[in-house]
Amino acid sequence: MWETWWLWMAAGLVLAILEVLAPGFILLGFAIGAALVGLVFLLPGAASAAMAASLPLTLVVFALLSGLAWWLLRRIFGAGHGQVKIWERDINED
């Protein structure tokens, strides 16, 4: 069951939808990781055959891809170091 490519793609889609409800690039990294694992299983080759033979290896690859995706999202879209939001005007003053 774990080597089914569409299962990983569906899990990635569900996680991406849940990211809309809980923003912060937390679930989006897992969604990208699941989609990438689904792509690995979709493509024929030695990598997908090795991962299909071992559930722990599949979960390690999923964790590594998810961590890499999360790190890239934080580097690209995250706040820069030392950035602080300064409020010039209070919305309750009007």
ROKOL-598484 format. One line per 10 residues: their letters; for each residue x, y, z of N, C-alpha, C. Coordinates in pm, 1 decimal. Layout:
# residues N
a) X/Y/Z/X/Y/Z/X/Y/Z | ...
//
This chain:
# residues 94
mwetwwlwma) 81.7/-119.5/0.0/0.0/0.0/0.0/86.3/126.3/0.0 | 197.0/123.3/69.9/279.6/243.8/80.5/353.1/277.4/-48.0 | 365.6/182.6/-138.9/436.7/209.1/-263.9/344.4/259.2/-374.9 | 218.2/284.7/-342.6/123.0/336.1/-440.0/145.2/486.3/-457.5 | 176.8/526.9/-580.4/213.9/666.6/-604.7/97.9/761.3/-580.4 | -23.8/722.0/-617.2/-136.4/814.6/-603.6/-174.1/835.2/-457.4 | -141.1/739.1/-371.2/-167.2/756.4/-228.1/-82.2/870.1/-172.0 | 43.0/876.4/-213.1/131.6/983.5/-168.3/88.0/1118.3/-225.4 | 43.2/1117.7/-351.0/-6.5/1241.6/-412.3/-132.7/1290.4/-341.6 | -223.2/1199.1/-307.5/-345.1/1236.3/-235.3/-311.9/1290.2/-96.6
aglvlailev) -215.1/1227.9/-30.0/-173.1/1277.5/100.8/-113.2/1417.5/88.6 | -35.7/1440.6/-16.3/19.0/1573.8/-39.3/-89.1/1676.4/-63.7 | -192.2/1639.0/-137.8/-303.4/1730.1/-163.8/-380.4/1761.3/-35.7 | -406.3/1660.5/46.0/-476.3/1682.6/173.5/-394.4/1773.6/264.5 | -263.6/1751.3/271.0/-178.3/1835.8/354.3/-172.6/1978.7/301.7 | -174.1/1995.7/170.1/-174.2/2130.6/113.1/-305.3/2202.5/145.2 | -416.3/2130.3/142.9/-544.6/2191.1/179.6/-545.9/2227.7/327.4 | -491.2/2141.3/411.9/-484.5/2171.8/554.9/-392.8/2290.7/584.1 | -295.3/2313.6/497.9/-206.3/2429.2/514.9/-284.7/2559.7/505.2 | -389.6/2561.3/423.9/-472.4/2680.7/412.0/-539.7/2712.1/545.2
lapgfillgf) -575.1/2608.3/619.2/-640.9/2627.7/748.1/-542.6/2661.7/860.1 | -418.2/2620.2/847.0/-315.8/2645.0/948.4/-190.9/2697.6/879.8 | -190.3/2825.9/838.7/-76.8/2878.2/762.3/51.4/2885.3/845.4 | 160.7/2893.1/774.5/289.3/2905.1/840.3/395.8/2817.1/778.2 | 369.2/2760.9/662.8/461.7/2674.5/590.0/497.3/2548.0/666.1 | 416.5/2508.5/763.0/447.3/2386.3/837.1/399.6/2264.9/759.1 | 272.1/2261.1/725.5/218.1/2146.5/652.5/254.7/2149.6/505.1 | 287.8/2266.4/452.5/323.3/2275.5/311.4/452.9/2200.1/282.1 | 546.0/2201.0/374.8/668.7/2122.8/357.5/639.6/1973.9/350.5 | 548.5/1926.2/437.1/508.3/1785.7/432.6/433.6/1754.1/303.4
aigaalvglv) 352.2/1847.8/256.0/278.2/1826.8/131.1/374.1/1813.4/13.6 | 473.9/1899.1/9.1/572.5/1891.0/-98.9/652.1/1761.3/-88.5 | 689.4/1721.9/33.0/761.1/1596.6/53.2/679.6/1476.4/7.7 | 549.5/1475.0/40.0/463.8/1363.7/-2.3/449.1/1361.1/-154.2 | 435.4/1477.7/-215.3/423.7/1483.2/-361.3/552.3/1434.6/-427.8 | 666.3/1470.4/-372.4/793.6/1424.9/-430.0/811.7/1273.6/-415.1 | 769.4/1218.3/-301.8/775.7/1072.8/-285.0/681.1/1005.8/-384.8 | 564.0/1065.7/-406.7/472.8/1012.7/-508.0/534.5/1014.1/-646.3 | 609.5/1119.5/-677.7/677.9/1125.3/-806.8/786.1/1019.1/-818.1 | 856.1/993.0/-708.8/959.4/887.9/-711.9/895.9/753.0/-741.1
fllpgaasaa) 780.1/725.2/-679.1/712.2/598.2/-704.6/649.3/593.7/-843.3 | 614.1/707.9/-898.4/554.5/711.6/-1031.5/657.5/680.4/-1139.8 | 780.4/726.9/-1120.6/885.5/704.5/-1219.4/945.2/565.1/-1202.1 | 962.6/492.1/-1312.2/1024.5/359.8/-1300.0/1174.3/374.1/-1274.6 | 1227.1/284.1/-1197.1/1370.7/287.5/-1173.6/1409.8/218.3/-1044.6 | 1538.3/222.3/-1019.9/1592.6/153.1/-903.3/1553.1/221.2/-773.2 | 1540.2/354.3/-774.1/1505.9/426.3/-651.3/1366.5/387.8/-603.0 | 1270.8/382.0/-694.0/1135.5/346.8/-652.8/1127.5/199.9/-611.1 | 1204.1/114.5/-674.3/1203.9/-26.9/-636.5/1265.0/-46.1/-498.3 | 1371.4/25.4/-468.8/1435.0/13.6/-337.5/1344.7/68.7/-227.9
maaslpltlv) 1277.8/181.7/-256.8/1188.8/240.4/-156.7/1065.4/153.6/-135.8 | 1015.0/89.3/-241.2/896.8/4.2/-228.7/926.2/-118.3/-143.2 | 1050.0/-162.5/-142.4/1086.7/-281.0/-64.9/1098.0/-250.3/83.7 | 1111.8/-124.4/120.4/1137.1/-91.6/259.7/1054.6/29.5/302.5 | 957.6/7.4/391.7/878.1/118.1/444.5/963.3/215.9/525.4 | 1056.6/170.5/610.3/1139.6/266.3/682.6/1221.2/357.0/590.0 | 1272.6/301.3/480.6/1347.7/383.4/385.4/1256.0/487.5/321.6 | 1134.1/447.3/288.3/1037.5/540.6/230.6/1008.4/655.0/327.1 | 990.1/623.2/454.3/960.7/727.4/553.4/1080.7/819.1/577.2 | 1200.6/764.3/570.2/1320.4/848.1/584.7/1332.6/943.6/465.9
vfallsglaw) 1309.2/893.7/345.0/1314.5/980.0/225.9/1206.4/1087.4/234.8 | 1086.5/1049.3/279.7/978.4/1145.9/298.4/1018.5/1253.4/399.5 | 1078.1/1213.8/509.9/1119.5/1309.9/612.0/1228.2/1403.6/559.6 | 1324.0/1348.4/487.2/1431.4/1432.0/433.2/1379.4/1530.0/327.8 | 1293.1/1483.0/238.5/1237.8/1572.0/136.5/1147.9/1678.5/198.8 | 1071.3/1641.3/300.6/985.0/1737.9/368.7/1068.5/1842.8/442.0 | 1173.2/1799.9/508.1/1261.0/1894.0/577.0/1330.0/1989.0/481.2 | 1374.3/1937.0/368.3/1437.5/2021.3/267.0/1337.4/2121.7/209.7 | 1215.2/2075.8/183.0/1112.3/2166.2/130.5/1078.8/2274.8/232.1 | 1065.1/2237.8/358.9/1035.0/2336.3/463.5/1148.2/2438.8/474.2
wllrrifgag) 1272.0/2391.6/470.6/1386.3/2482.2/481.0/1389.3/2579.0/362.3 | 1364.7/2528.0/241.1/1362.8/2615.9/123.6/1249.7/2718.3/131.8 | 1133.3/2676.6/178.6/1022.4/2771.2/193.6/1056.3/2880.5/294.0 | 1119.0/2844.6/403.5/1157.5/2944.4/504.3/1264.5/3039.1/450.4 | 1357.1/2986.6/371.3/1462.1/3071.4/313.2/1405.1/3167.9/210.5 | 1308.1/3122.1/131.8/1253.6/3204.7/24.7/1148.6/3301.6/76.3 | 1053.4/3252.7/157.1/938.9/3334.1/196.1/939.7/3379.9/340.3 | 1028.9/3330.0/422.4/1030.4/3364.8/563.6/1082.1/3505.9/586.2 | 1057.3/3556.6/705.3/1105.8/3689.4/740.7/1258.0/3687.1/752.0 | 1319.4/3795.8/712.4/1463.9/3806.5/721.3/1509.8/3822.3/865.5
hgqvkiwerd) 1635.9/3797.3/887.5/1689.7/3808.2/1022.1/1692.1/3954.1/1065.4 | 1643.9/3979.0/1183.6/1645.8/4113.9/1237.6/1528.8/4199.6/1194.0 | 1437.3/4146.8/1115.3/1321.8/4225.0/1073.8/1219.8/4228.8/1186.4 | 1175.0/4349.9/1213.7/1075.9/4369.5/1318.3/965.3/4455.8/1260.7 | 840.8/4417.5/1288.1/727.3/4496.3/1241.8/708.0/4613.0/1337.2 | 714.4/4734.8/1282.0/693.7/4856.0/1361.3/557.0/4912.3/1324.8 | 470.8/4925.1/1424.6/337.1/4976.9/1402.8/339.7/5128.2/1411.7 | 302.4/5195.3/1304.7/298.6/5341.7/1299.7/164.7/5395.5/1347.1 | 61.4/5317.1/1326.9/-72.3/5364.2/1356.2/-152.8/5249.8/1415.3 | -232.2/5279.4/1516.9/-316.3/5180.7/1578.8/-453.4/5183.3/1512.4
ined) -509.3/5067.5/1482.2/-638.1/5065.2/1413.5/-751.3/5111.8/1505.5 | -729.6/5115.9/1635.6/-832.2/5158.6/1728.5/-833.4/5309.2/1751.1 | -742.7/5382.8/1691.1/-735.4/5528.2/1711.5/-838.3/5603.1/1630.0 | -891.2/5544.8/1525.1/-985.5/5616.2/1438.6/-1122.6/5626.6/1499.6
//
